[in-house]
Amino acid sequence: MASRKFDSKEIEYLNSLIAVESATSTRIRYTDAFRDEFLRRDMAGDSPTAIFRDAGLPSSLIGAKRIERAAARWRLEGAKSVGDPASAKLGDLERLAEYQRVTDGLAQHVRDLERQAQHAEQDIYNLEQHIIRLEQRMRLIERHVDGES
């Protein structure tokens, strides 16, 4: 299926955007800065459609398929450059550092939750032991009361 062609007004609009390096009737070339911003926000959980829309590139203008293909291509390029530190750009290193901060934070959170779970397990064990002692005491009292009757 052929892509929809942009008319002259749409091309003029697209070329006016800071996210667009150049636009023709059939192609849009995005700036590296927009690609880097896209990858940063994508990693933060924003939807590709929202990122493009915020840059003045709604799917109603450029089409959902263009957004989908650009997102897939940039994610793949980002993954490759992160895997090869020699080819990493400053933006890639910043994204990697942010990813490391996020994963470190999550790892600390998991450790905190594990510690809380251990404390909860100990509390449960202590309460179970207390219940056992109370039940034993109650049986002794019942026997004592039954013996007096």
WOTA-V138290 format. One record per residue. RES is the residue in one letter. SS is DSSP state (a for helix, b for strand, c for the rest). D_LAST is the distance of its C-alpha to the last C-alpha in Angstrom with 2 decimals. Layout:
RES/SS/D_LAST
RES/SS/D_LAST
This chain:
M/c/95.17
A/c/97.44
S/c/96.05
R/c/96.93
K/c/99.93
F/c/99.87
D/c/102.62
S/a/104.63
K/a/102.45
E/a/99.28
I/a/100.99
E/a/102.05
Y/a/98.51
L/a/97.00
N/a/99.56
S/a/98.64
L/c/95.04
I/c/94.14
A/c/91.97
V/b/95.06
E/b/97.74
S/b/99.99
A/b/99.91
T/c/102.33
S/c/102.28
T/c/100.14
R/c/98.45
I/b/96.36
R/b/96.25
Y/b/93.41
T/c/93.58
D/a/91.79
A/a/89.99
F/a/88.61
R/a/87.55
D/a/85.76
E/a/84.06
F/a/83.09
L/a/81.49
R/a/79.64
R/a/78.21
D/a/77.58
M/a/75.52
A/c/73.61
G/c/72.70
D/c/75.30
S/c/76.74
P/a/80.35
T/a/81.37
A/a/80.09
I/a/81.87
F/a/85.15
R/a/84.77
D/a/84.23
A/c/87.48
G/c/89.36
L/c/89.23
P/c/87.23
S/a/86.82
S/a/88.73
L/a/91.78
I/a/91.56
G/c/89.32
A/a/85.87
K/a/87.40
R/a/89.32
I/a/86.15
E/a/84.28
R/a/87.08
A/a/87.54
A/a/83.80
A/a/83.65
R/a/86.81
W/a/85.72
R/a/82.25
L/a/83.91
E/a/86.46
G/a/83.75
A/a/81.71
K/a/84.83
S/a/85.84
V/a/82.35
G/a/82.47
D/c/85.85
P/a/85.78
A/a/89.54
S/a/90.25
A/c/87.64
K/c/88.90
L/a/87.53
G/a/85.66
D/a/84.12
L/a/83.01
E/a/81.51
R/a/79.62
L/a/78.45
A/a/77.32
E/a/75.45
Y/a/73.85
Q/a/72.84
R/a/71.33
V/a/69.36
T/a/68.09
D/a/67.23
G/a/65.27
L/a/63.44
A/a/62.70
Q/a/61.23
H/a/59.13
V/a/57.81
R/a/56.98
D/a/55.12
L/a/53.12
E/a/52.31
R/a/51.11
Q/a/48.92
A/a/47.51
Q/a/46.69
H/a/44.89
A/a/42.96
E/a/42.01
Q/a/40.78
D/a/38.78
I/a/37.18
Y/a/36.35
N/a/34.81
L/a/32.69
E/a/31.55
Q/a/30.55
H/a/28.68
I/a/26.76
I/a/25.89
R/a/24.59
L/a/22.52
E/a/21.05
Q/a/20.22
R/a/18.59
M/a/16.58
R/a/15.36
L/a/14.48
I/a/12.53
E/a/10.71
R/a/9.99
H/a/8.95
V/a/6.54
D/a/5.33
G/a/5.51
E/a/3.78
S/c/0.00
